[in-house]
Amino acid sequence: MPSAAELAWLIPVLPLFGALVVGLGLISFNRTVNRLRKPVAIFLLSCVGAAAVLSFAVLLEQIGGTAPYEVLFPWASAGQFNLEMGFRVDPLGAVMLALVTTIALLVMVYSDGYMAHDKGYVRFFTYLALFSSSMLGLILSPNLLEIYVFWELVGMCSYLLVGFWYDREGAAHAAQKAFVVNRVGDFGLLLGILGLFWATGSFDFQGIATGLETGMANGSVAGWAATTLCLLVFMGPMAKSAQFPLHVWLPDAMEGPTPISALIHAATMVAAGVFLVARLEPLYELFPHVRLVIAVVGTITCFLGASIALTQMDLKKGLAYSTVSQLGYMMLAMGCGAPIAGMFHLVTHAFFKAMLFLGSGSVIHAMEEVVGHEAVLAQDMRLMGGLRKHMPITAITFFIGCVAISGIPPLAGFWSKDEILGVAFGSYPLLWAVGFFTAGMTAFYMFRLYFLTFEGPFRGTDKALQQQLLLAAGKPAPSHGDGSEAGHGSHATTPHESVWQMTVPLALLAVPSVLIGLLGTPWHSRFAGLLNPQEASEMAQHFSWAEFLPLAGASVAISLTGISVAVLAYALHKLDLGTAVAARFPAINAFLANKWYLDAINDKLFVQGSRRLARQVLEVDAKVVDGVVNLTGLLTLGSGEGLKYFETGRAQFYALIVFAGVVGLVVIFGSLG
């Protein structure tokens, strides 16, 4: 009987098979397939579920000590060139397979309730299955070139899902923005991959590192060229994992359905960049200066995301900037040479952030029944409040997520974030200080989100406030029945708890959000023991309570400080931060509210700049290129009009012309002589 690792190729194939069957059905028998909503959902859930079962079997084998397994086959060859494709199973891949299939399965169950009234229900499930297949294929890829193929497929699926409601202008623009920004990073990634192949003759992760090290030793590869190639490759993760300055697409991508935010923008696609940097650890450990760049970029991203989240009133965008910040923590760990710490935070963050996004979807779903389908109203926390009484399951799970991401022990976020801060403290104390301060901001803005949404009086029926928010957004009247988020009328006066398809995934995600961090305790890290037993042994041997307690205590203290400020300001209303901060420091408040003006800068430099260049090119085309073409045609027409008078049909006239030509030539040559 074959082992689970030998059957691992089925993990991406099963969801792909389901997506192809349903997709072809939609193309050929659209109306019929769209009527089969529940059978299609069950079929695609079964495909992803089977992949999840196989993924956990692979993970159990790796936990049991099974050696990594790789299968390669020739895909293209020409002379000495031989390109191999296949799949690779190792502990890092096994962890990611289990994570992606678990989140994808729960999101699909959740989507059955969330998208129940949407006319694109079947198409949505098809996109989910296709995305899951692409992400799983990326994880199993044994070399950089194959990763790039699935990398682009993941980007395509992201475009389809972010722009799922393509008839909404905001969703269409968000999908285009995500596509364009990611193409910038992916172009750098492609150049880096091709350059590394030129330098090493290999696409294999370890082969690239070995070949580049050998090339620099014998002088065939210059140090600056190797550094440039490493930075070019890093551009791919910068865009995919929303690192500064290529992070600008992620908050706008919240225009897509909320389950997409939980699947793609919290747990899977944005994690692909962190995963790739972990895969390339043998390469990056050769270049400490490149690692420093990664650490600095991660730190800037970490602080940027948290600072902007402080001022957000849109529930989903607040969580989106939180995701940007947490991805910065992961990259900080990678830059500090601690890929295990970064991957551990990736895993813990995937569970509690997916739960938070799904919780926000539950809230938005309920709010739409009160205020309508206009996102400006349904997602604005100023119209929420008091939802804990009406939505206890959503409130409890959201609270657990807030505690976890704030780094309060013993929940998951404490262990993973504290490990990153500990590594940063030993490597780059200045970067640690920024990460440490950001931890306090994280705790503050997350509990700000919680108190504004779930505590206090319910403000959703305040018509004057609704009108004020619509006018501020440039929308003078609410619009209903646009097919967004839920798709049914707004008749309720109070929100209510979501259906079981939405609450059960929340409850299930709450369990790992609380407990999974215990697998990474620094004195006995089972997570590190799986990914790198030697490093886990060294961690256990060098662990010191005298070092751990002060750093961990400081981390918890700064988080509790942030929570306390949020309690005073938004629960007890003892602090008026709007007056204390916004009025006293209007420039800082405007800077954060306008997202560091990065969108405005991008619009001025790139959007408006490219349009200006396009207009200039168009003018050159119209006046120069078209002018040359039109002049050529005019000369041809004019010369034809003139020459037609010489076509008389009389032989004597032609003889006269020849004689005149001969005389002319004699005169010319005579004068030259």
C-alpha positions as CSV (number, residue, x, y, z in Angstrom):
1,M,0.0,0.0,0.0
2,P,1.5,3.4,-1.0
3,S,2.3,5.8,1.8
4,A,0.6,9.2,2.2
5,A,3.7,11.0,0.8
6,E,3.6,8.9,-2.4
7,L,-0.1,10.0,-2.8
8,A,0.6,13.6,-2.0
9,W,0.3,14.6,-5.7
10,L,-3.4,14.0,-5.3
11,I,-3.7,16.8,-2.7
12,P,-3.8,19.6,-5.3
13,V,-5.3,17.4,-8.0
14,L,-8.5,16.7,-6.1
15,P,-9.7,20.3,-5.7
16,L,-8.6,21.0,-9.3
17,F,-10.7,18.1,-10.5
18,G,-13.7,19.4,-8.7
19,A,-13.1,23.0,-10.0
20,L,-12.7,21.7,-13.6
21,V,-15.9,19.6,-13.5
22,V,-18.0,22.4,-12.1
23,G,-16.4,25.0,-14.2
24,L,-17.0,23.1,-17.4
25,G,-20.5,22.5,-16.2
26,L,-21.0,26.3,-15.8
27,I,-19.7,26.9,-19.3
28,S,-21.8,24.2,-20.9
29,F,-25.0,24.1,-18.8
30,N,-25.0,27.3,-16.9
31,R,-28.6,27.4,-15.7
32,T,-28.7,23.8,-14.8
33,V,-25.5,23.8,-12.7
34,N,-26.5,27.1,-11.0
35,R,-29.7,25.4,-9.8
36,L,-27.6,22.5,-8.2
37,R,-26.2,24.8,-5.5
38,K,-26.1,22.3,-2.6
39,P,-24.9,19.2,-4.6
40,V,-22.1,21.4,-6.1
41,A,-21.1,22.7,-2.7
42,I,-21.1,19.1,-1.2
43,F,-19.1,17.8,-4.2
44,L,-16.4,20.6,-3.9
45,L,-16.4,20.3,-0.1
46,S,-15.7,16.6,-0.6
47,C,-12.8,17.2,-2.9
48,V,-11.2,19.7,-0.5
49,G,-12.1,17.4,2.4
50,A,-10.3,14.5,0.8
51,A,-7.3,16.7,0.2
52,A,-7.4,17.7,3.9
53,V,-7.5,14.0,5.1
54,L,-4.5,13.2,2.9
55,S,-2.7,16.3,4.1
56,F,-3.1,15.3,7.7
57,A,-1.9,11.8,6.8
58,V,1.2,13.3,5.3
59,L,1.7,15.5,8.4
60,L,1.4,12.5,10.7
61,E,4.0,10.6,8.7
62,Q,6.4,13.5,9.0
63,I,5.7,13.8,12.8
64,G,6.5,10.1,13.0
65,G,9.9,10.7,11.5
66,T,9.4,9.7,7.9
67,A,12.2,11.1,5.7
68,P,11.3,13.8,3.1
69,Y,10.0,12.4,-0.1
70,E,10.5,13.8,-3.6
71,V,9.4,12.7,-7.0
72,L,10.8,14.4,-10.2
73,F,10.2,13.7,-13.8
74,P,11.7,15.3,-17.0
75,W,9.4,18.1,-18.2
76,A,11.5,19.7,-20.9
77,S,15.0,19.0,-22.2
78,A,17.3,20.4,-25.0
79,G,20.9,19.3,-25.2
80,Q,22.4,19.7,-21.7
81,F,19.4,21.5,-20.5
82,N,17.0,19.4,-18.5
83,L,14.0,20.8,-16.6
84,E,12.4,18.6,-14.0
85,M,9.0,18.9,-12.4
86,G,7.3,16.9,-9.6
87,F,6.5,17.3,-6.0
88,R,8.3,17.3,-2.6
89,V,7.0,16.4,0.8
90,D,8.9,17.5,3.9
91,P,8.0,18.8,7.4
92,L,7.7,22.4,6.2
93,G,5.4,21.5,3.3
94,A,3.4,19.1,5.5
95,V,2.6,21.8,8.0
96,M,1.5,24.2,5.3
97,L,-0.6,21.5,3.6
98,A,-2.5,20.8,6.8
99,L,-3.0,24.5,7.5
100,V,-4.2,25.4,4.0
101,T,-6.7,22.5,3.7
102,T,-8.1,23.1,7.2
103,I,-8.7,26.8,6.6
104,A,-10.1,26.2,3.1
105,L,-12.5,23.5,4.3
106,L,-13.8,25.7,7.2
107,V,-14.1,28.7,4.9
108,M,-16.1,26.7,2.4
109,V,-18.5,25.5,5.1
110,Y,-18.8,29.1,6.3
111,S,-19.4,30.3,2.7
112,D,-22.5,28.0,2.4
113,G,-24.2,30.3,5.0
114,Y,-22.6,33.6,4.0
115,M,-23.2,33.3,0.3
116,A,-26.5,31.5,0.5
117,H,-28.5,34.2,-1.2
118,D,-25.8,35.2,-3.7
119,K,-26.5,34.5,-7.4
120,G,-22.9,33.6,-7.9
121,Y,-22.9,30.9,-5.2
122,V,-21.7,28.1,-7.5
123,R,-19.1,30.2,-9.2
124,F,-17.8,31.3,-5.8
125,F,-17.3,27.7,-4.7
126,T,-15.6,26.9,-8.0
127,Y,-13.1,29.7,-7.5
128,L,-12.4,28.6,-3.9
129,A,-11.6,25.1,-5.1
130,L,-9.4,26.4,-7.9
131,F,-7.5,28.7,-5.4
132,S,-7.1,25.8,-3.0
133,S,-5.6,23.7,-5.7
134,S,-3.2,26.4,-6.8
135,M,-2.0,27.1,-3.2
136,L,-1.5,23.4,-2.5
137,G,0.5,23.0,-5.7
138,L,2.7,25.9,-4.7
139,I,3.5,24.2,-1.4
140,L,4.4,20.9,-3.0
141,S,6.6,22.4,-5.7
142,P,10.2,21.1,-5.5
143,N,11.9,24.0,-7.3
144,L,11.6,27.7,-8.0
145,L,10.3,27.5,-11.5
146,E,7.4,25.2,-10.5
147,I,6.7,27.5,-7.6
148,Y,6.5,30.4,-10.0
149,V,3.9,28.6,-12.1
150,F,1.6,28.1,-9.1
151,W,2.5,31.5,-7.8
152,E,0.9,33.1,-10.8
153,L,-2.1,30.7,-10.6
154,V,-2.7,31.9,-7.0
155,G,-2.5,35.5,-8.2
156,M,-5.1,34.8,-10.9
157,C,-7.4,33.2,-8.4
158,S,-7.0,36.2,-6.1
159,Y,-7.9,38.5,-9.0
160,L,-11.1,36.4,-9.6
161,L,-12.1,36.3,-5.9
162,V,-11.3,39.9,-5.0
163,G,-13.3,41.0,-8.1
164,F,-16.0,38.4,-7.5
165,W,-18.7,41.2,-7.5
166,Y,-17.3,42.6,-10.7
167,D,-20.4,44.8,-11.2
168,R,-19.4,46.9,-8.2
169,E,-16.9,49.6,-9.1
170,G,-14.9,49.2,-5.9
171,A,-14.5,45.5,-6.3
172,A,-13.4,45.8,-9.9
173,H,-10.8,48.5,-9.0
174,A,-9.5,46.5,-6.0
175,A,-9.0,43.4,-8.2
176,Q,-7.1,45.5,-10.8
177,K,-5.0,47.1,-8.1
178,A,-4.1,43.8,-6.5
179,F,-3.2,42.3,-9.9
180,V,-1.0,45.3,-11.0
181,V,0.9,45.6,-7.7
182,N,1.5,41.8,-7.6
183,R,2.8,41.9,-11.1
184,V,5.4,44.4,-10.0
185,G,6.7,42.0,-7.4
186,D,6.3,39.0,-9.7
187,F,8.4,40.6,-12.4
188,G,11.2,41.0,-9.9
189,L,10.7,37.4,-8.8
190,L,10.9,36.2,-12.4
191,L,14.1,38.2,-13.1
192,G,15.6,36.8,-9.9
193,I,14.7,33.2,-10.8
194,L,16.2,33.5,-14.3
195,G,19.3,35.2,-13.0
196,L,19.8,32.5,-10.4
197,F,19.5,29.9,-13.1
198,W,22.0,31.7,-15.2
199,A,24.4,31.9,-12.3
200,T,23.9,28.3,-10.9
201,G,22.3,26.2,-13.7
202,S,19.7,25.1,-11.2
203,F,16.1,25.8,-10.0
204,D,16.4,23.6,-6.9
205,F,16.4,25.4,-3.6
206,Q,19.5,23.8,-2.2
207,G,21.2,23.6,-5.6
208,I,20.8,27.4,-6.1
209,A,22.4,28.1,-2.7
210,T,25.3,25.7,-3.3
211,G,25.8,26.9,-6.9
212,L,25.8,30.5,-5.9
213,E,28.2,29.9,-3.0
214,T,30.6,28.1,-5.4
215,G,30.3,30.8,-8.1
216,M,31.2,33.5,-5.6
217,A,34.1,31.5,-4.3
218,N,35.6,30.9,-7.8
219,G,34.8,34.4,-9.0
220,S,32.4,33.5,-11.7
221,V,29.6,35.3,-10.0
222,A,30.2,38.8,-8.6
223,G,29.0,39.5,-5.0
224,W,26.9,42.5,-6.1
225,A,25.2,40.4,-8.8
226,A,24.4,37.7,-6.3
227,T,23.0,40.2,-3.8
228,T,20.9,41.8,-6.6
229,L,19.4,38.5,-7.6
230,C,18.5,37.7,-3.9
231,L,16.7,41.0,-3.6
232,L,14.9,40.5,-6.9
233,V,13.6,37.2,-5.7
234,F,12.5,38.9,-2.5
235,M,10.3,41.3,-4.5
236,G,7.9,38.4,-5.1
237,P,7.3,37.8,-1.3
238,M,7.2,41.6,-0.8
239,A,4.1,41.9,-3.0
240,K,2.4,38.6,-2.2
241,S,2.9,39.0,1.6
242,A,2.0,42.8,1.4
243,Q,5.3,44.2,2.6
244,F,6.1,47.9,2.4
245,P,5.9,49.5,-0.1
246,L,4.0,46.9,-2.1
247,H,1.4,46.4,0.7
248,V,-1.1,48.9,-0.8
249,W,-3.3,46.3,-2.5
250,L,-4.2,44.2,0.6
251,P,-6.6,46.7,2.4
252,D,-8.4,47.5,-0.9
253,A,-8.9,43.7,-1.5
254,M,-11.4,43.7,1.4
255,E,-13.9,44.6,-1.4
256,G,-14.2,40.9,-2.0
257,P,-16.5,38.6,-0.1
258,T,-15.5,38.3,3.6
259,P,-14.7,34.5,3.4
260,I,-12.0,35.5,0.8
261,S,-10.5,37.8,3.3
262,A,-10.3,34.9,5.8
263,L,-8.9,32.4,3.3
264,I,-6.6,34.4,1.1
265,H,-5.7,37.6,3.0
266,A,-5.2,36.1,6.4
267,A,-4.1,32.5,6.1
268,T,-2.9,31.3,2.7
269,M,-2.0,33.5,-0.2
270,V,-0.4,36.2,1.8
271,A,1.5,33.5,3.7
272,A,3.0,32.3,0.4
273,G,5.7,35.0,0.5
274,V,6.7,34.0,4.0
275,F,6.7,30.4,2.9
276,L,9.0,31.1,-0.1
277,V,11.5,33.0,2.1
278,A,11.5,30.0,4.4
279,R,12.1,27.7,1.5
280,L,15.0,29.9,0.3
281,E,16.6,29.9,3.8
282,P,19.7,28.0,2.5
283,L,20.2,30.9,0.0
284,Y,19.5,33.8,2.3
285,E,21.8,32.6,5.1
286,L,24.7,33.3,2.7
287,F,23.9,37.0,2.6
288,P,23.5,38.6,6.1
289,H,23.1,42.1,4.4
290,V,20.1,40.8,2.4
291,R,18.7,39.3,5.6
292,L,19.0,42.8,7.2
293,V,17.1,44.3,4.4
294,I,14.3,41.7,4.9
295,A,14.3,42.4,8.6
296,V,14.1,46.2,8.1
297,V,11.3,45.9,5.5
298,G,9.4,43.6,7.9
299,T,9.8,46.0,10.8
300,I,8.6,49.0,8.7
301,T,5.6,46.9,7.5
302,C,4.9,45.8,11.1
303,F,4.8,49.4,12.4
304,L,3.0,50.9,9.3
305,G,0.1,48.4,9.4
306,A,-0.4,48.9,13.2
307,S,-0.3,52.6,13.0
308,I,-2.8,52.9,10.2
309,A,-5.1,50.4,12.0
310,L,-5.4,52.9,14.9
311,T,-7.6,55.2,12.9
312,Q,-9.7,52.8,10.8
313,M,-13.5,52.7,11.3
314,D,-14.1,50.1,8.6
315,L,-14.1,46.7,10.5
316,K,-12.6,44.7,7.6
317,K,-10.0,47.3,6.8
318,G,-8.9,47.5,10.4
319,L,-8.3,43.7,10.3
320,A,-6.6,44.1,6.9
321,Y,-4.0,46.5,8.3
322,S,-3.6,44.2,11.3
323,T,-2.8,41.4,8.8
324,V,-0.2,43.7,7.1
325,S,1.4,44.3,10.5
326,Q,1.5,40.6,11.5
327,L,3.0,39.7,8.1
328,G,5.7,42.3,9.0
329,Y,6.5,40.3,12.2
330,M,6.9,37.2,10.2
331,M,9.3,38.9,7.8
332,L,11.2,40.3,10.7
333,A,11.7,36.8,12.0
334,M,12.9,35.7,8.5
335,G,15.4,38.6,8.4
336,C,16.7,37.7,11.8
337,G,17.6,34.2,10.6
338,A,14.7,32.5,12.5
339,P,12.5,30.9,9.8
340,I,11.0,28.5,12.4
341,A,9.8,31.5,14.5
342,G,8.3,33.1,11.4
343,M,6.6,30.0,10.3
344,F,5.2,29.4,13.8
345,H,3.7,32.8,13.8
346,L,2.3,32.2,10.3
347,V,0.5,29.1,11.6
348,T,-0.9,30.7,14.8
349,H,-1.9,33.9,13.0
350,A,-3.7,31.9,10.3
351,F,-6.1,30.4,12.8
352,F,-6.9,33.5,14.9
353,K,-6.9,35.9,12.0
354,A,-9.1,33.7,9.9
355,M,-11.5,33.5,12.9
356,L,-11.4,37.3,13.3
357,F,-12.2,37.8,9.6
358,L,-15.0,35.2,9.6
359,G,-16.3,36.9,12.8
360,S,-16.3,40.3,11.0
361,G,-18.3,38.6,8.2
362,S,-20.8,37.4,10.7
363,V,-21.2,40.9,12.0
364,I,-21.5,42.4,8.5
365,H,-24.0,39.8,7.5
366,A,-26.1,40.7,10.6
367,M,-25.7,44.5,10.1
368,E,-26.9,44.3,6.5
369,E,-30.3,43.1,7.7
370,V,-30.6,46.3,9.7
371,V,-28.8,49.0,7.6
372,G,-28.9,47.5,4.1
373,H,-26.2,46.2,1.8
374,E,-24.2,49.4,1.5
375,A,-20.7,48.5,2.7
376,V,-20.2,52.1,4.0
377,L,-22.9,51.4,6.6
378,A,-22.6,47.7,7.2
379,Q,-18.9,47.7,7.9
380,D,-18.6,51.0,9.8
381,M,-18.0,50.4,13.5
382,R,-19.7,53.7,14.4
383,L,-23.0,52.0,13.5
384,M,-22.3,48.9,15.5
385,G,-22.1,48.4,19.3
386,G,-23.9,46.1,21.7
387,L,-23.7,43.2,19.4
388,R,-22.5,40.8,22.1
389,K,-26.1,40.6,23.4
390,H,-27.4,39.6,20.0
391,M,-24.5,37.6,18.7
392,P,-22.9,35.8,21.6
393,I,-21.0,33.1,19.7
394,T,-19.5,35.7,17.3
395,A,-18.6,38.0,20.2
396,I,-16.9,35.3,22.3
397,T,-14.8,34.0,19.4
398,F,-13.9,37.5,18.3
399,F,-12.8,38.3,21.8
400,I,-10.6,35.1,21.9
401,G,-9.1,36.3,18.6
402,C,-8.4,39.7,20.1
403,V,-6.7,38.2,23.1
404,A,-4.7,35.8,21.0
405,I,-3.3,38.5,18.6
406,S,-2.6,40.8,21.5
407,G,0.0,38.3,22.8
408,I,-1.7,37.4,26.1
409,P,-0.6,34.0,27.5
410,P,-1.4,31.2,27.2
411,L,-3.1,31.9,23.9
412,A,-1.4,31.1,20.6
413,G,-0.3,34.6,19.7
414,F,1.8,35.1,22.8
415,W,4.2,32.1,22.1
416,S,4.8,32.9,18.4
417,K,5.1,36.7,18.7
418,D,7.2,36.5,21.8
419,E,9.6,34.1,20.1
420,I,10.0,36.6,17.2
421,L,10.6,39.5,19.6
422,G,13.2,37.4,21.5
423,V,15.1,36.6,18.3
424,A,14.9,40.2,17.2
425,F,16.2,41.4,20.6
426,G,19.3,39.2,20.2
427,S,19.9,40.2,16.5
428,Y,18.8,43.8,16.0
429,P,17.8,45.6,19.3
430,L,16.5,48.6,17.4
431,L,14.2,46.5,15.3
432,W,13.1,44.7,18.5
433,A,12.1,48.1,20.0
434,V,9.9,48.9,17.1
435,G,8.3,45.5,17.2
436,F,7.9,45.8,21.0
437,F,6.1,49.1,20.7
438,T,4.0,47.8,17.8
439,A,2.8,44.9,20.1
440,G,1.2,47.6,22.4
441,M,-0.5,49.3,19.4
442,T,-1.8,45.9,18.3
443,A,-3.4,45.2,21.6
444,F,-4.9,48.7,21.6
445,Y,-6.5,48.7,18.1
446,M,-7.8,45.1,18.4
447,F,-9.7,45.9,21.6
448,R,-10.8,49.1,20.1
449,L,-12.3,47.1,17.3
450,Y,-13.9,44.7,19.9
451,F,-15.4,47.5,22.1
452,L,-16.7,49.5,19.2
453,T,-18.4,46.5,17.7
454,F,-19.7,44.4,20.6
455,E,-20.0,46.7,23.6
456,G,-22.1,49.7,24.5
457,P,-25.4,50.6,22.9
458,F,-26.4,49.5,19.4
459,R,-26.1,52.5,17.0
460,G,-27.3,50.8,13.8
461,T,-30.8,52.3,13.8
462,D,-29.5,55.9,14.1
463,K,-30.8,57.3,10.8
464,A,-29.0,60.7,11.2
465,L,-25.7,58.9,11.7
466,Q,-26.3,56.7,8.7
467,Q,-27.0,59.8,6.5
468,Q,-23.9,61.5,7.8
469,L,-21.7,58.6,7.0
470,L,-23.2,58.2,3.5
471,L,-22.7,61.9,2.8
472,A,-19.1,61.7,4.0
473,A,-18.6,58.9,1.6
474,G,-20.1,60.8,-1.3
475,K,-23.2,58.6,-1.3
476,P,-26.3,60.7,-0.6
477,A,-28.8,57.8,-0.4
478,P,-28.4,54.1,0.6
479,S,-28.7,51.6,-2.2
480,H,-30.4,48.2,-1.7
481,G,-30.5,45.0,-3.5
482,D,-27.1,45.3,-5.3
483,G,-26.2,41.7,-4.8
484,S,-23.4,42.3,-2.4
485,E,-22.6,40.6,0.9
486,A,-25.9,38.9,1.8
487,G,-28.5,39.6,-0.9
488,H,-31.7,39.9,1.1
489,G,-33.8,42.9,2.3
490,S,-33.1,45.0,5.4
491,H,-36.2,44.5,7.5
492,A,-34.8,43.7,11.0
493,T,-34.5,46.4,13.7
494,T,-31.9,44.4,15.6
495,P,-29.1,42.0,14.4
496,H,-29.2,38.3,15.3
497,E,-26.7,35.5,15.4
498,S,-25.6,33.9,12.2
499,V,-26.6,30.5,10.9
500,W,-24.8,27.3,12.1
501,Q,-22.7,27.1,8.9
502,M,-21.1,30.4,10.0
503,T,-20.8,29.8,13.7
504,V,-19.4,26.3,13.7
505,P,-16.2,27.3,11.8
506,L,-15.8,30.2,14.3
507,A,-16.0,27.8,17.2
508,L,-13.7,25.3,15.6
509,L,-11.1,28.0,14.8
510,A,-11.2,29.2,18.4
511,V,-9.7,25.9,19.7
512,P,-6.3,26.2,17.9
513,S,-6.4,30.0,18.5
514,V,-6.2,29.1,22.2
515,L,-4.1,25.9,22.3
516,I,-1.8,25.6,19.3
517,G,0.7,28.0,20.7
518,L,1.6,25.4,23.4
519,L,3.3,23.4,20.6
520,G,5.9,26.1,20.4
521,T,7.0,26.7,24.0
522,P,10.6,27.6,23.9
523,W,11.8,25.1,26.5
524,H,10.2,22.2,24.5
525,S,9.1,23.3,21.0
526,R,7.4,20.5,19.3
527,F,6.9,22.7,16.2
528,A,10.7,23.4,16.0
529,G,11.3,19.7,16.6
530,L,9.2,18.8,13.5
531,L,10.8,21.4,11.2
532,N,14.4,21.3,12.5
533,P,15.1,18.8,15.3
534,Q,18.7,20.0,15.7
535,E,17.6,23.6,16.2
536,A,14.9,22.5,18.7
537,S,17.5,20.6,20.7
538,E,19.7,23.7,20.8
539,M,16.8,25.9,21.8
540,A,16.0,23.5,24.7
541,Q,19.7,23.4,25.8
542,H,20.2,27.2,25.7
543,F,16.8,28.1,27.2
544,S,17.1,30.3,30.3
545,W,14.2,31.4,32.5
546,A,16.3,34.4,33.4
547,E,16.3,35.5,29.8
548,F,12.8,34.4,28.9
549,L,10.8,36.0,31.8
550,P,12.0,39.6,31.5
551,L,11.4,39.7,27.7
552,A,8.1,37.8,28.0
553,G,7.0,39.9,30.9
554,A,7.8,43.2,29.1
555,S,5.8,41.9,26.0
556,V,2.8,41.1,28.1
557,A,3.1,44.4,30.0
558,I,3.1,46.5,26.8
559,S,0.1,44.5,25.5
560,L,-1.8,44.9,28.8
561,T,-1.1,48.7,28.6
562,G,-2.6,48.8,25.1
563,I,-5.6,46.9,26.3
564,S,-6.0,49.1,29.3
565,V,-6.0,52.3,27.2
566,A,-8.6,50.7,24.9
567,V,-10.8,49.8,28.0
568,L,-10.5,53.4,29.4
569,A,-11.3,55.0,26.0
570,Y,-13.9,52.7,24.5
571,A,-15.4,50.7,27.3
572,L,-15.4,53.0,30.3
573,H,-15.3,56.2,28.2
574,K,-12.8,57.8,30.6
575,L,-10.6,59.0,27.8
576,D,-11.6,61.0,24.8
577,L,-8.9,60.0,22.3
578,G,-10.5,62.0,19.6
579,T,-9.8,65.2,21.6
580,A,-6.6,64.1,23.2
581,V,-4.9,62.9,20.0
582,A,-6.7,63.9,16.9
583,A,-7.4,67.5,17.9
584,R,-4.0,68.0,19.6
585,F,-2.0,66.4,16.8
586,P,-4.0,66.9,13.7
587,A,-1.1,66.4,11.3
588,I,-0.3,62.9,12.8
589,N,-4.0,62.0,12.8
590,A,-4.3,63.1,9.1
591,F,-1.1,61.2,8.3
592,L,-2.5,58.0,9.7
593,A,-6.1,58.5,8.5
594,N,-4.7,59.0,4.9
595,K,-2.6,55.8,5.2
596,W,0.8,57.5,5.3
597,Y,-0.3,59.2,2.0
598,L,1.1,56.2,0.2
599,D,-2.0,55.7,-2.0
600,A,-1.8,59.4,-2.9
601,I,1.9,59.1,-3.8
602,N,1.3,56.0,-5.9
603,D,-1.6,57.7,-7.7
604,K,0.5,60.8,-8.4
605,L,3.7,59.0,-9.5
606,F,2.5,55.9,-11.1
607,V,-1.2,56.2,-12.0
608,Q,-1.2,59.8,-13.1
609,G,2.4,59.6,-14.3
610,S,1.6,56.6,-16.5
611,R,-1.5,58.3,-17.9
612,R,0.5,61.4,-18.7
613,L,3.1,59.3,-20.4
614,A,0.4,57.5,-22.3
615,R,-1.0,60.8,-23.5
616,Q,2.4,61.9,-24.7
617,V,3.0,58.6,-26.5
618,L,-0.4,59.0,-28.1
619,E,0.4,62.5,-29.2
620,V,3.7,61.3,-30.7
621,D,1.8,58.5,-32.4
622,A,-0.8,60.8,-33.8
623,K,1.5,63.6,-35.0
624,V,4.8,61.8,-35.9
625,V,4.0,58.2,-36.7
626,D,0.6,58.9,-38.3
627,G,2.1,62.0,-39.9
628,V,4.8,60.0,-41.6
629,V,2.3,57.4,-42.8
630,N,-0.1,60.1,-44.1
631,L,2.7,62.1,-45.8
632,T,3.9,58.9,-47.6
633,G,0.4,58.3,-48.8
634,L,0.0,61.9,-49.9
635,L,3.3,61.8,-51.8
636,T,2.2,58.6,-53.5
637,L,-1.2,60.0,-54.4
638,G,0.3,63.3,-55.6
639,S,3.0,61.6,-57.7
640,G,0.4,59.3,-59.2
641,E,-1.8,62.2,-60.1
642,G,1.1,64.0,-61.8
643,L,2.4,60.9,-63.7
644,K,-0.9,60.0,-65.1
645,Y,-0.6,62.8,-67.6
646,F,2.5,61.2,-69.1
647,E,0.5,58.0,-69.8
648,T,-0.9,59.1,-73.2
649,G,-0.6,55.8,-75.1
650,R,1.3,57.5,-78.0
651,A,4.7,56.0,-79.0
652,Q,6.0,59.4,-80.3
653,F,5.4,61.0,-76.9
654,Y,7.2,58.2,-75.1
655,A,10.2,58.5,-77.5
656,L,10.2,62.2,-76.8
657,I,10.3,61.6,-73.1
658,V,13.2,59.1,-73.5
659,F,15.1,61.6,-75.7
660,A,14.6,64.4,-73.1
661,G,15.8,62.0,-70.4
662,V,19.0,61.2,-72.4
663,V,19.6,64.9,-73.0
664,G,19.1,65.6,-69.3
665,L,21.6,62.9,-68.3
666,V,24.2,64.3,-70.9
667,V,23.8,67.8,-69.5
668,I,24.2,66.6,-65.9
669,F,27.3,64.4,-66.5
670,G,28.7,67.1,-68.7
671,S,28.4,69.7,-66.0
672,L,30.0,67.3,-63.5
673,G,32.9,66.6,-65.8
